Amino acid sequence: MRPFIAALAAQMFLAAAAHAQEWVVLRAPQITQALADVRLHYEDGAWQEFRSSGATLYFARGESWGSWRTQGDKYCSQWPPRVEWACYELHQSGTTFRFVDDLGNSTIGRVAQ
C-alpha cells in the first residue's frame, strides 16, 4: 500500500508543479483588469502598487512614484525624471505575474495576500 501512496503523492506533486508553470500572456484589457489596485511583491523584497488612476508606487529602499498604462498588448511604465516608457509582455500564472522585456529578461511578482 505504501508504494501506491508514494506514487500518488509524486503524481500530485508533478501535476501541481506543471500547473504552476502554465503562463498565460495577457492582452491590454486583461492587463488593466489584473493589475488595477493590486500590490505585487517581488523576489528581491521590493513591492509595487498599481493604482487604477495610472499611478504606480514602487518601494525598495524608499518609495518611487511613476505611471503605468497599456500600449498595444503590453504593460508599460514610466519613472520620472525619464520621459520614455518601458514596455513589457505580461504573463500570468494564478496570482503570479511575469514581466518580460524585449530581450527576454523577466521579473516575477506575486499578489500580496
OpenMM code with the backbone's topology and positions (N, CA, C; nanometers):
from openmm import Vec3, app, unit

residues = "MET ARG PRO PHE ILE ALA ALA LEU ALA ALA GLN MET PHE LEU ALA ALA ALA ALA HIS ALA GLN GLU TRP VAL VAL LEU ARG ALA PRO GLN ILE THR GLN ALA LEU ALA ASP VAL ARG LEU HIS TYR GLU ASP GLY ALA TRP GLN GLU PHE ARG SER SER GLY ALA THR LEU TYR PHE ALA ARG GLY GLU SER TRP GLY SER TRP ARG THR GLN GLY ASP LYS TYR CYS SER GLN TRP PRO PRO ARG VAL GLU TRP ALA CYS TYR GLU LEU HIS GLN SER GLY THR THR PHE ARG PHE VAL ASP ASP LEU GLY ASN SER THR ILE GLY ARG VAL ALA GLN".split()
positions = [
    Vec3(0.0825, -0.1200, 0.0000),
    Vec3(0.0000, 0.0000, 0.0000),
    Vec3(0.0864, 0.1257, 0.0000),
    Vec3(0.2011, 0.1230, 0.0696),
    Vec3(0.2854, 0.2421, 0.0763),
    Vec3(0.3381, 0.2865, -0.0602),
    Vec3(0.3830, 0.1940, -0.1473),
    Vec3(0.4288, 0.2385, -0.2785),
    Vec3(0.3187, 0.3122, -0.3545),
    Vec3(0.1932, 0.2682, -0.3383),
    Vec3(0.0813, 0.3345, -0.4045),
    Vec3(0.0669, 0.4778, -0.3548),
    Vec3(0.0756, 0.4985, -0.2237),
    Vec3(0.0626, 0.6315, -0.1657),
    Vec3(0.1776, 0.7206, -0.2115),
    Vec3(0.2987, 0.6667, -0.2129),
    Vec3(0.4143, 0.7437, -0.2583),
    Vec3(0.3991, 0.7819, -0.4050),
    Vec3(0.3527, 0.6875, -0.4866),
    Vec3(0.3330, 0.7156, -0.6289),
    Vec3(0.2240, 0.8204, -0.6489),
    Vec3(0.1173, 0.8114, -0.5732),
    Vec3(0.0087, 0.9087, -0.5818),
    Vec3(0.0569, 1.0469, -0.5395),
    Vec3(0.1330, 1.0538, -0.4319),
    Vec3(0.1862, 1.1820, -0.3846),
    Vec3(0.2792, 1.2429, -0.4892),
    Vec3(0.3639, 1.1610, -0.5502),
    Vec3(0.4554, 1.2103, -0.6538),
    Vec3(0.3773, 1.2607, -0.7742),
    Vec3(0.2735, 1.1890, -0.8115),
    Vec3(0.1909, 1.2296, -0.9252),
    Vec3(0.1206, 1.3624, -0.8964),
    Vec3(0.0701, 1.3799, -0.7742),
    Vec3(0.0035, 1.5051, -0.7366),
    Vec3(0.1037, 1.6203, -0.7365),
    Vec3(0.2259, 1.5951, -0.6884),
    Vec3(0.3294, 1.6986, -0.6869),
    Vec3(0.3631, 1.7413, -0.8294),
    Vec3(0.3829, 1.6446, -0.9184),
    Vec3(0.4168, 1.6768, -1.0568),
    Vec3(0.3037, 1.7517, -1.1254),
    Vec3(0.1798, 1.7142, -1.0983),
    Vec3(0.0662, 1.7843, -1.1574),
    Vec3(0.0597, 1.9276, -1.1073),
    Vec3(0.0829, 1.9495, -0.9787),
    Vec3(0.0822, 2.0842, -0.9218),
    Vec3(0.1959, 2.1673, -0.9790),
    Vec3(0.3137, 2.1073, -0.9932),
    Vec3(0.4283, 2.1793, -1.0491),
    Vec3(0.4032, 2.2162, -1.1948),
    Vec3(0.3452, 2.1256, -1.2705),
    Vec3(0.3141, 2.1548, -1.4106),
    Vec3(0.2111, 2.2665, -1.4203),
    Vec3(0.1116, 2.2628, -1.3343),
    Vec3(0.0083, 2.3667, -1.3348),
    Vec3(0.0670, 2.5032, -1.2997),
    Vec3(0.1603, 2.5064, -1.2072),
    Vec3(0.2205, 2.6325, -1.1648),
    Vec3(0.3018, 2.6961, -1.2776),
    Vec3(0.3453, 2.6175, -1.3742),
    Vec3(0.4254, 2.6682, -1.4838),
    Vec3(0.3412, 2.7105, -1.6040),
    Vec3(0.2103, 2.7007, -1.5962),
    Vec3(0.1241, 2.7387, -1.7071),
    Vec3(0.1069, 2.8897, -1.7072),
    Vec3(0.1761, 2.9558, -1.7968),
    Vec3(0.1704, 3.1009, -1.8078),
    Vec3(0.0768, 3.1400, -1.9210),
    Vec3(-0.0051, 3.2407, -1.8957),
    Vec3(-0.0957, 3.2952, -1.9963),
    Vec3(-0.0473, 3.4353, -2.0286),
    Vec3(-0.0313, 3.4660, -2.1577),
    Vec3(0.0075, 3.6005, -2.1994),
    Vec3(-0.1172, 3.6880, -2.1964),
    Vec3(-0.1089, 3.7982, -2.1203),
    Vec3(-0.2238, 3.8875, -2.1071),
    Vec3(-0.2257, 3.9921, -2.2173),
    Vec3(-0.3445, 4.0289, -2.2593),
    Vec3(-0.3660, 4.1354, -2.3569),
    Vec3(-0.4087, 4.2605, -2.2816),
    Vec3(-0.4143, 4.3737, -2.3510),
    Vec3(-0.4384, 4.5041, -2.2867),
    Vec3(-0.5537, 4.5048, -2.1865),
    Vec3(-0.6762, 4.4625, -2.2234),
    Vec3(-0.7849, 4.4680, -2.1245),
    Vec3(-0.7590, 4.3782, -2.0031),
    Vec3(-0.6945, 4.2635, -2.0265),
    Vec3(-0.6641, 4.1707, -1.9177),
    Vec3(-0.5571, 4.2290, -1.8260),
    Vec3(-0.4602, 4.2992, -1.8833),
    Vec3(-0.3539, 4.3614, -1.8037),
    Vec3(-0.4138, 4.4640, -1.7093),
    Vec3(-0.4987, 4.5505, -1.7635),
    Vec3(-0.5626, 4.6536, -1.6819),
    Vec3(-0.6456, 4.5909, -1.5708),
    Vec3(-0.7231, 4.4912, -1.6040),
    Vec3(-0.8083, 4.4247, -1.5044),
    Vec3(-0.7238, 4.3535, -1.3981),
    Vec3(-0.6152, 4.2909, -1.4398),
    Vec3(-0.5332, 4.2122, -1.3472),
    Vec3(-0.4528, 4.2993, -1.2514),
    Vec3(-0.4053, 4.4171, -1.2972),
    Vec3(-0.3148, 4.4967, -1.2142),
    Vec3(-0.3801, 4.6117, -1.1385),
    Vec3(-0.4928, 4.6630, -1.1869),
    Vec3(-0.5527, 4.7814, -1.1242),
    Vec3(-0.5832, 4.7560, -0.9765),
    Vec3(-0.5287, 4.8428, -0.8917),
    Vec3(-0.5488, 4.8382, -0.7469),
    Vec3(-0.4956, 4.7097, -0.6834),
    Vec3(-0.3817, 4.6639, -0.7345),
    Vec3(-0.3163, 4.5420, -0.6854),
    Vec3(-0.1757, 4.5780, -0.6377),
    Vec3(-0.1287, 4.5056, -0.5369),
    Vec3(0.0100, 4.5180, -0.4907),
    Vec3(0.0806, 4.3861, -0.5193),
    Vec3(0.1966, 4.3969, -0.5847),
    Vec3(0.2792, 4.2797, -0.6108),
    Vec3(0.4041, 4.2850, -0.5250),
    Vec3(0.4452, 4.1697, -0.4772),
    Vec3(0.5716, 4.1556, -0.4053),
    Vec3(0.6688, 4.0840, -0.4983),
    Vec3(0.7894, 4.1397, -0.5102),
    Vec3(0.8902, 4.0839, -0.5986),
    Vec3(0.9889, 3.9981, -0.5202),
    Vec3(1.0635, 3.9158, -0.5935),
    Vec3(1.1564, 3.8205, -0.5326),
    Vec3(1.2667, 3.8881, -0.4527),
    Vec3(1.3019, 4.0123, -0.4864),
    Vec3(1.4095, 4.0824, -0.4164),
    Vec3(1.3616, 4.1567, -0.2918),
    Vec3(1.2341, 4.1404, -0.2564),
    Vec3(1.1791, 4.2046, -0.1375),
    Vec3(1.1090, 4.3360, -0.1647),
    Vec3(1.1222, 4.3901, -0.2840),
    Vec3(1.0523, 4.5135, -0.3192),
    Vec3(0.9050, 4.4833, -0.3450),
    Vec3(0.8226, 4.5881, -0.3448),
    Vec3(0.6824, 4.5719, -0.3804),
    Vec3(0.6377, 4.6903, -0.4648),
    Vec3(0.5240, 4.6712, -0.5329),
    Vec3(0.4720, 4.7750, -0.6207),
    Vec3(0.3202, 4.7727, -0.6190),
    Vec3(0.2621, 4.8913, -0.6086),
    Vec3(0.1167, 4.9076, -0.6178),
    Vec3(0.0826, 4.9705, -0.7523),
    Vec3(-0.0209, 4.9182, -0.8144),
    Vec3(-0.0688, 4.9685, -0.9422),
    Vec3(-0.2057, 5.0322, -0.9185),
    Vec3(-0.2125, 5.1626, -0.9182),
    Vec3(-0.3382, 5.2323, -0.8944),
    Vec3(-0.4211, 5.2346, -1.0226),
    Vec3(-0.5526, 5.2268, -1.0087),
    Vec3(-0.6396, 5.2306, -1.1263),
    Vec3(-0.6308, 5.3653, -1.1975),
    Vec3(-0.5815, 5.4670, -1.1282),
    Vec3(-0.5642, 5.6003, -1.1875),
    Vec3(-0.4496, 5.6050, -1.2883),
    Vec3(-0.3643, 5.5019, -1.2876),
    Vec3(-0.2464, 5.5012, -1.3736),
    Vec3(-0.1196, 5.5354, -1.2978),
    Vec3(-0.1318, 5.5717, -1.1712),
    Vec3(-0.0141, 5.5963, -1.0876),
    Vec3(0.0359, 5.4615, -1.0355),
    Vec3(0.1665, 5.4524, -1.0102),
    Vec3(0.2226, 5.3311, -0.9527),
    Vec3(0.3283, 5.3688, -0.8493),
    Vec3(0.3270, 5.2991, -0.7392),
    Vec3(0.4227, 5.3211, -0.6312),
    Vec3(0.5100, 5.1977, -0.6191),
    Vec3(0.6416, 5.2175, -0.6322),
    Vec3(0.7397, 5.1105, -0.6178),
    Vec3(0.8177, 5.1380, -0.4903),
    Vec3(0.8341, 5.0364, -0.4071),
    Vec3(0.9074, 5.0542, -0.2823),
    Vec3(1.0156, 4.9489, -0.2706),
    Vec3(1.1414, 4.9947, -0.2631),
    Vec3(1.2549, 4.9052, -0.2364),
    Vec3(1.3217, 4.9554, -0.1095),
    Vec3(1.4100, 5.0520, -0.1202),
    Vec3(1.4705, 5.1120, -0.0006),
    Vec3(1.4049, 5.2464, 0.0299),
    Vec3(1.3184, 5.2864, -0.0559),
    Vec3(1.2423, 5.4104, -0.0439),
    Vec3(1.1346, 5.4064, -0.1505),
    Vec3(1.0461, 5.5026, -0.1474),
    Vec3(0.9378, 5.4984, -0.2443),
    Vec3(0.9709, 5.5770, -0.3704),
    Vec3(0.9168, 5.5277, -0.4804),
    Vec3(0.9341, 5.5901, -0.6109),
    Vec3(0.7995, 5.5864, -0.6819),
    Vec3(0.7521, 5.7039, -0.7241),
    Vec3(0.6235, 5.7139, -0.7928),
    Vec3(0.6452, 5.7222, -0.9424),
    Vec3(0.5647, 5.6498, -1.0163),
    Vec3(0.5697, 5.6523, -1.1615),
    Vec3(0.4291, 5.6401, -1.2174),
    Vec3(0.4224, 5.6066, -1.3445),
    Vec3(0.2937, 5.5883, -1.4123),
    Vec3(0.2948, 5.4551, -1.4857),
    Vec3(0.1757, 5.3994, -1.5061),
    Vec3(0.1643, 5.2757, -1.5824),
    Vec3(0.0438, 5.2842, -1.6744),
    Vec3(0.0498, 5.2070, -1.7828),
    Vec3(-0.0584, 5.2004, -1.8806),
    Vec3(-0.0360, 5.0782, -1.9686),
    Vec3(-0.1296, 5.0518, -2.0550),
    Vec3(-0.1074, 4.9509, -2.1577),
    Vec3(-0.0850, 5.0226, -2.2897),
    Vec3(-0.0036, 4.9604, -2.3714),
    Vec3(0.0219, 5.0125, -2.5052),
    Vec3(0.0300, 4.8909, -2.5956),
    Vec3(-0.0580, 4.8842, -2.6924),
    Vec3(-0.0702, 4.7603, -2.7686),
    Vec3(-0.1179, 4.6549, -2.6701),
    Vec3(-0.0532, 4.5445, -2.6641),
    Vec3(-0.0867, 4.4410, -2.5660),
    Vec3(0.0256, 4.4236, -2.4650),
    Vec3(0.0884, 4.5346, -2.4277),
    Vec3(0.1972, 4.5300, -2.3308),
    Vec3(0.1689, 4.6220, -2.2121),
    Vec3(0.2279, 4.5854, -2.0983),
    Vec3(0.2301, 4.6706, -1.9800),
    Vec3(0.3458, 4.7680, -1.9983),
    Vec3(0.3210, 4.8971, -1.9731),
    Vec3(0.4264, 4.9967, -1.9870),
    Vec3(0.4333, 5.0810, -1.8606),
    Vec3(0.5552, 5.1219, -1.8247),
    Vec3(0.5740, 5.2082, -1.7086),
    Vec3(0.6720, 5.3193, -1.7419),
    Vec3(0.6575, 5.4287, -1.6686),
    Vec3(0.7424, 5.5450, -1.6877),
    Vec3(0.7769, 5.5994, -1.5500),
    Vec3(0.9063, 5.6256, -1.5279),
    Vec3(0.9557, 5.6685, -1.3979),
    Vec3(1.0315, 5.7996, -1.4129),
    Vec3(0.9777, 5.9099, -1.3590),
    Vec3(1.0486, 6.0388, -1.3659),
    Vec3(1.1862, 6.0259, -1.2996),
    Vec3(1.2841, 6.0967, -1.3471),
    Vec3(1.2743, 6.2066, -1.4431),
    Vec3(1.2739, 6.1613, -1.5884),
    Vec3(1.2783, 6.0318, -1.6137),
    Vec3(1.2762, 5.9829, -1.7519),
    Vec3(1.1408, 6.0118, -1.8148),
    Vec3(1.1402, 6.0376, -1.9429),
    Vec3(1.0156, 6.0610, -2.0145),
    Vec3(0.9771, 5.9403, -2.0996),
    Vec3(1.0730, 5.8487, -2.1207),
    Vec3(1.0468, 5.7300, -2.2017),
    Vec3(0.9627, 5.6292, -2.1234),
    Vec3(0.8824, 5.5540, -2.1970),
    Vec3(0.8038, 5.4454, -2.1397),
    Vec3(0.8744, 5.3142, -2.1717),
    Vec3(0.8881, 5.2276, -2.0731),
    Vec3(0.9434, 5.0933, -2.0924),
    Vec3(0.8262, 4.9957, -2.0953),
    Vec3(0.8228, 4.9089, -2.1945),
    Vec3(0.7087, 4.8181, -2.2102),
    Vec3(0.7513, 4.6717, -2.1976),
    Vec3(0.6610, 4.5916, -2.1448),
    Vec3(0.6873, 4.4512, -2.1150),
    Vec3(0.5663, 4.3668, -2.1527),
    Vec3(0.5926, 4.2466, -2.1989),
    Vec3(0.4857, 4.1494, -2.2136),
    Vec3(0.4539, 4.1009, -2.0722),
    Vec3(0.3270, 4.0817, -2.0426),
    Vec3(0.2881, 4.0387, -1.9083),
    Vec3(0.2251, 3.9007, -1.9152),
    Vec3(0.2814, 3.8076, -1.8364),
    Vec3(0.2312, 3.6703, -1.8280),
    Vec3(0.1730, 3.6496, -1.6887),
    Vec3(0.0722, 3.5647, -1.6795),
    Vec3(0.0107, 3.5353, -1.5502),
    Vec3(-0.0032, 3.3856, -1.5313),
    Vec3(0.0239, 3.3422, -1.4079),
    Vec3(0.0011, 3.2052, -1.3662),
    Vec3(-0.0584, 3.2132, -1.2259),
    Vec3(-0.1893, 3.1993, -1.2151),
    Vec3(-0.2562, 3.2155, -1.0864),
    Vec3(-0.2393, 3.3571, -1.0368),
    Vec3(-0.1804, 3.3730, -0.9181),
    Vec3(-0.1588, 3.5067, -0.8610),
    Vec3(-0.0143, 3.5527, -0.8786),
    Vec3(0.0548, 3.4910, -0.9740),
    Vec3(0.1932, 3.5263, -1.0033),
    Vec3(0.2001, 3.5902, -1.1421),
    Vec3(0.2790, 3.6970, -1.1522),
    Vec3(0.2939, 3.7684, -1.2782),
    Vec3(0.4406, 3.7701, -1.3180),
    Vec3(0.4634, 3.7638, -1.4488),
    Vec3(0.5991, 3.7690, -1.5029),
    Vec3(0.6031, 3.8803, -1.6086),
    Vec3(0.6881, 3.9794, -1.5857),
    Vec3(0.7093, 4.0897, -1.6787),
    Vec3(0.8299, 4.0534, -1.7643),
    Vec3(0.8143, 4.0522, -1.8966),
    Vec3(0.9215, 4.0095, -1.9863),
    Vec3(0.9547, 4.1231, -2.0824),
    Vec3(1.0827, 4.1653, -2.0821),
    Vec3(1.1231, 4.2739, -2.1721),
    Vec3(1.1548, 4.2179, -2.3113),
    Vec3(1.1902, 4.3060, -2.4032),
    Vec3(1.2161, 4.2662, -2.5417),
    Vec3(1.3378, 4.1751, -2.5569),
    Vec3(1.4250, 4.1717, -2.4565),
    Vec3(1.5428, 4.0849, -2.4615),
    Vec3(1.5185, 3.9487, -2.3959),
    Vec3(1.3983, 3.9307, -2.3401),
    Vec3(1.3650, 3.8045, -2.2732),
    Vec3(1.3948, 3.8017, -2.1249),
    Vec3(1.4458, 3.9137, -2.0694),
    Vec3(1.4685, 3.9214, -1.9258),
    Vec3(1.3332, 3.9309, -1.8556),
    Vec3(1.3224, 3.8684, -1.7396),
    Vec3(1.1930, 3.8689, -1.6721),
    Vec3(1.2052, 3.9037, -1.5238),
    Vec3(1.0968, 3.9580, -1.4722),
    Vec3(1.0815, 3.9875, -1.3300),
    Vec3(0.9521, 3.9239, -1.2839),
    Vec3(0.9562, 3.8553, -1.1696),
    Vec3(0.8405, 3.7849, -1.1151),
    Vec3(0.7842, 3.8619, -0.9968),
    Vec3(0.6517, 3.8788, -0.9956),
    Vec3(0.5834, 3.9411, -0.8828),
    Vec3(0.4617, 3.8585, -0.8440),
    Vec3(0.4344, 3.8555, -0.7142),
    Vec3(0.3185, 3.7800, -0.6624),
    Vec3(0.2233, 3.8742, -0.5915),
    Vec3(0.0957, 3.8522, -0.6111),
    Vec3(-0.0062, 3.9355, -0.5485),
    Vec3(0.0063, 3.9239, -0.3978),
    Vec3(0.0034, 4.0381, -0.3308),
    Vec3(0.0108, 4.0411, -0.1847),
    Vec3(-0.1153, 3.9778, -0.1268),
    Vec3(-0.0969, 3.8979, -0.0242),
    Vec3(-0.2109, 3.8325, 0.0410),
    Vec3(-0.2581, 3.9098, 0.1605),
] * unit.nanometer
topology = app.Topology()
chain = topology.addChain("A")
for resn in residues:
    res = topology.addResidue(resn, chain)
    for name in ("N", "CA", "C"):
        topology.addAtom(name, app.Element.getBySymbol(name[0]), res)
